[in-house]
Amino acid sequence: MQEYHIHNLDCPDCASKLERDLNKLDCVKKAQINFSTSKLFLDTSDFEKVKAFIKQNEPHLSLSFKEATEKPLSFTPLIMTIIVFLGAILILHLDPSPFIEKAMFFVLALVYLISGKDVILGAFRGLRKGQFFDENALMLIATIAAFCVGAYEESVSIMVFYSAGEFLQKLAISRSKKSLKALVDVAPNLAYLKKGDALVSVAPEDLKVNDIVVVKVGEKVPVDGVVIKGESLLDERALSGESMPVNVSERSKVLGGSLNLKAVLEIKVEKMYRDSSIAKVVDLVQQATNEKSETEKFITKFSRYYTPSVLFIALMIAILPPLFSMGSFDEWIYRGLVALMVSCPCALVISVPLGYFGGVGAASRKGILMKGVHVLEVLTQAKSIAFDKTGTLTKGVFKVMDIVPQNGHSKEEVLHYASCSQLLSTHPIALSIQKACEEMLKGDKHQHDIKNYEEVSGMGVKAQCNTDLIIAGNEKMLDQFNIAHSPSPENGTIVHVAFNQTYVGYIVISDEIKDDAIECLRDLKEQGIENFCILSGDRKSATESIAQTLGCEYYASLLPEEKTSVFKTFKERYKAPAIFVGDGINDAPTLASADVGIGMGKGSELSKQSADIVITNDSLSSLVKVLAIAKKTKSIIWQNILFALGIKAVFIVLGLMGVASLWEAVFGDVGVTLLALANSMRAMRA
């Protein structure tokens, strides 16, 4: 699906109509418009036909692959029009002579045409396409009808102030889009590539692995890499949401998008731009806004019926009462026009997606990345949460506590074999074994040829080291390969080691619960989560200890498929959406099957790909933050829906009673949209 930028798209209802029209074209498989980012995602076999269709039906719109600089909106024409209009009204009231009345009539007609140019042209375009319920067509009909019943001044004033409101709405939308754009505009746009003694400025997309880049103070790290020269402080808040700068020096890993605060750094590129952390952050935020929540889908469908319904009500108000001798046609047509003024669903169509986009943006600033706005909606309904244990509730910083050799082998041999099998693994347990090996066997450098390396999810690893087969894992791993072994102690995590089918001993490893785990579960209860569970592949004793500390139910010694099955049972027991939080390869199936899967940032790539939400800063407190953001976003969106529908309903009733004038009804349309838009932007500060 190709991505295009749409220029001059400033009407949310028009965007919805254009999306529907494009999807009706034979050459289009799928078209999706993201009004918040002014982007069109298009899957078509004939782009030129699509382009011609847009030019014919929406000539003011244009498409391009690159984002163009939008022209600033000018207040001058609007202010001049209002001054001329008010001057004409003042002169007309000061000197209502026939000559002045005729002169001012022509002036007001000119003001009407100038201020209503976009409305009139838009109405004719809509009528030509058979869109009789188009907002512009209805506004044109309303002002002409007002003119016909003798409300000349009000007819012109409606057009002037409606156009003024539309201008302010465009201005507000433009500023909102700029604020939203700033959320994803965190990627660096320039890199300094070192070639010999010279520095060449290139786009980050052009960098290759092993290139050397220089990052000056105040500039952003272009891609993920490792520091080879220099020492500095980096601001990683765009990636992790943490405001505390991070110290980096030689051999420190750095992430693309980090801001260099202190000194010049030379960095060796380790990932292409498309695979770097900052590119993934930007992609996730943009993808999230392309998804539609159930509320958005409902509002989009509702808006298609809302305008015809209000028009029908306005017609009934204008026609039925005079037929029953309840007043003149002029009087009731005027009242019907008041109802007609609130027929546009813009306040609903624009405020709902912008509210969700604001929620996604607020989360991203706190290091919480979402893959769709629908996740925000599901989070507010969740009542249960299940956690993986290792690396999620615990620090995942393991330490070798004991080595117990068997069958005549030494501690050094057990550790040596275990370390050799774990050389290619990035699991926290593997890293702890490698670290212990470096500390205990300082002179033993691994120069082995690792072949046929395999991670058996939820059990352990198997590796051929030179010509020897080494197996390291839990009891299930040894049982699978029919290796006899000693019973394990009750405390700690146990890694059994076998060398060429012979059991050589086991290693005892311990882990610590995260500092914020207890507080996190307490805060989650306050956010409405009622049921907690730990699902772990670790032994019962290790899992039970953590569960008792946190006050959770638990299931231990689970294989990946068992973990998914147990989670499904856990979710069905409480008959409400459930959240799963994990970080390992063995968590990926459960993350994918959960109503909301949350992957911790330092976990495996597979777990991040399977998750609906990725927490980049690895902090459990972010779970509380994302639930709070989801609830505030939902609250703001429903405030907008109820406020917009409530005000419009009030004006329909006031119009029916003859209390409201056309002047006031304009506020019921444009004013409500502006207020709803302003309220939506509060979600960005959630």
Buried (B, 14 or more C-beta within 10 A) or exposed (E): EEEBBBBBBBBBBBBBBBBEBBEEBEBBEEBBBBBBBBBBBBEBEEBEBBBEBBEEBBEBBBBEEEEEEEEEBEEEBBEEBBEBBEEBBEBBEEEEEEEBEEBBBEBBBBBBEBBBEEBBEBBBBBBEBEBEBBBBBBBBBBBEBBBEBEBBBBBBBBBBBBBBBBBBBBBBBBEBBEBBBEBBEBBBEEBBBBEEEEBEEBEBBEBEEEBBBBBEEEBBBBBBBBBEEBBBBBBBBBBBBBEEBBEBEEEBEBBBBBBBEBEBBBBBBBBBBEBBBBBBBBBBBBBBBBBBBEBBEBBBEBBBEBBEEBBEBBBBBBEEBBEEEEEEBBBBBBBBBBBBBBBBBBBBBBBBBBBBBBBBBBBBBBBBBBBBBBBBBBBBBBBBBBBBBBBBBBBBBBEBBBBBBBEEBEBBBBBBBBBBBBBEBEBBBBBBBBBBBEEBBEEBEEEBEBEEBEBBBBBBBBBBBEEEBBBBBBBBBBEBBEBEBEEBEEBBBBBBBBBEEEBBBBBBBBBEBBEBBBEBBEBBEEBEBEBBBBBBBBBBBBBBBBBEEBEBEBBBBBBBEBBBBBBBEBBEEEEBBBBBBBBBBBBBBBBBBBBBBBBBBBBBEBBBEBBBBBBBBBBBBBBBBBBBBBBBBBBBBEBBBEBBBEBBEEBBEBBBEEEBBBBBBBBBBBBBBBBBBEBBBBBBEB
